[in-house]
Amino acid sequence: MSHQSDSRDDRAPGGGTPPRGVDERPADTTASTQPQQPTLSVHLDQTSQPAPAELPTERKRPIVLRAPLAKVARVVEEAQVVAMLPAEVATTIKPRLPRGRDRYRFLASCLISAVVHSVALIVLSLWILNVPQGLGPTSLFATWAGQESLEGPEAELVLQAESHELTPKETELALQQSRINVLESSPTEDDNSDEPTPQVAEVGDPARPWGIQETTLMQTMERPTGGGLEGRSPDMRQKLALGDGGTAESEEAVERGLRWIAAHQDPKDGGWSFDLKRGTCKGQCKNPGTEPSTAAATAMALLPFLGAGYTHREGIYEDTVRRGLYYLLRRGRVTENGLDFQEAMKNGMYAQGLATLVLCEAYAMTKDPALKDPAQQAIRFIEYAQDKKGGGWRYRPGDPGDTTVTGWQLMALKSAELAGLKVDRSVHYAAQRFLDSVASDEGSQYGYQDKTPRRSTTAIGLLCRMYAGWMRANPPLVRGIGHLGSWGPSPTDIYYNYYATQVLRHWGGSDWKRWNDAMRDFLISMQETKGHESGSWYFDDEHSRVGGRLYTTAMAVMILEVYYRYMPLYGKQVFPEL
Ligand SMILES: [Zn+2]
């Protein structure tokens, strides 16, 4: 399918609805805004070391780096939050580590600010980091940087070594260990003359840096938990469908949609085509698509089966799925760069993303060894085809990216990781760089190939950010949810609906409920009930004319599978419901 022009009417309205109940100002660090002092953890009993301002003078030049506050807070979320203290109190603690290994351990503390709900919440957190042997005692602390980036407020990280200057290599190692990726480095603004001159960190060897050397807006690679495929098992499916917003009617609509898709499989070779000329249809259904790729059509047709838990090894569609997978595998071309599903199409990377997604999901769900290597090789081709400079994907390998093609590749990479396949982390880093390049409104909206926001690309961008690890409380995400909520489901743009529904499902809460009630009932009411088209959907817009009724039906079914197709990303809420 070609989405190069996207919807003509989906330009996002300016502004959008600000997130409710969220103060977007940087957290105030005055003591008066502090939440009530919680009970301090026992770890603070060991708080005998000096504050950063009193660090021993022999300490050599610290390296000052800037990282997104959300990222730092994310680390804290995973680490043990041991205290909430006034922001001015920068404290270090003794490492809770076996004696004798202290010299090889990292001592770290972190001062965190976070904007949560309608009050400013300052979190001072302390955690222990490992550093490679030989680096020696080193401290890392973070303070509110007083600046905003596209990703939101920033924290300033100060990295100091007791005995020597940190080399770029040591810095890299330490930061890798700490799981903090740095937005940028810069000298401190309020440079204290008594302190060593902060050294601006070098970014490292351009050939093999932290993978982020050109990144101006670093995103966390720490993923929210959840997002897995376990909800597709029959038991879980039923529980989730009826417990998380689906209904008996929506489940029936899914089954009717799958029956229609199965009826349009080519009985001879197991494939599907967007033109609906295969199988028993023979043109009885209106609205055939124009896209010629049968790999894309077959992958698009298989996804909703997998989404409902039907694999080639389980369920009433075993045969349908098995024959579809065989067809798909035969469309792949073995190359030195991996398994290529482009079929020489001018927009072949759509098919690549879709086919890879299918193989990875089928492998993740069944662990069928016959699928492992093809899935891994298809992932390899996606890695190869990335625009190494901009970080995105487009119609052909190496083309400067667009958000829709990039979205499918990132979904495939995510599924590969769920399946336990290898994915090059630097590909993820570069992909975030692409998203930065099309982001506007501080990351709450996304364009197609530039920053001009559109609704469908905004939904894709936000979903990709969620998978990339954006915290739920991240202000741009909160704002983006506000946009989707104010726009609501589209009566025609199934592509936007598909992504926005997933974003809101992961988000949860009242925004999700409002969206889902409207989206679910609209789709149920729009499903064809008569004749050969019974069980299918069609919504006329320019995307739909390319993919036709097979595409719109597959997307509609997957929207109605949203309750169990992927587990919610934010299962464990650290911060209160916004
Ligand atoms: Zn038909």
Boltz pocket constraint, residues with backbone or C-beta under 6 A from the ligand:
constraints:
  - pocket:
      binder: B
      contacts: [[A, 264], [A, 276], [A, 280], [A, 281], [A, 282], [A, 283], [A, 284], [A, 285], [A, 532], [A, 533]]
      max_distance: 6.0
